[in-house]
């Protein structure tokens, strides 16, 4: 119980992490292309 409270306290005190949504989307698309190449298919998801 104490460990859960400490983890919750740490989470609440942490600073927000800025996320660049467009950069994240670009990365996902890049990994999707790599997965398609590795699977040997040419279909787009």
N, C-alpha and C positions, 0 to 999 in steps of 0.2 A: 504494500500500500504506500509506504514511504517513497519507494522508487518511482511509482506512478505519479505521485504528487510532485516530486522533484523534476521529473521529465516534463510534466505539464507546466510547471513554473518556468523551466528553461524555454519551452516552446512559446509561452506567452511573453517572455521578456526578449525574445529574439527580434532582430531587425528584419523587416520584409526584404525579400530578395527580388530585385527588379528583373522582370522577364521580358525579353524582346520577342513578341509573339511571331512576327514575320520571320525572324531568325529561326525560331523553333519549328515553324512550318517548313521552311527551306530544308532544315536538317532532316525532318521526317520524310520529305519527298526524296532527298538524297538516299536515305536508307532504304526506302521502298524500291528505288531504281536498282540499288545494289542487290536487294533480295530477289528482284525479278531476274537479274542477270545470273545470279547463283542458281536459281531454280530452273533456268533454261527456258523460261516462257517469255513471250514478247507482249503479253496482254497488259494493258494499263489498269491500275486499280482505281 
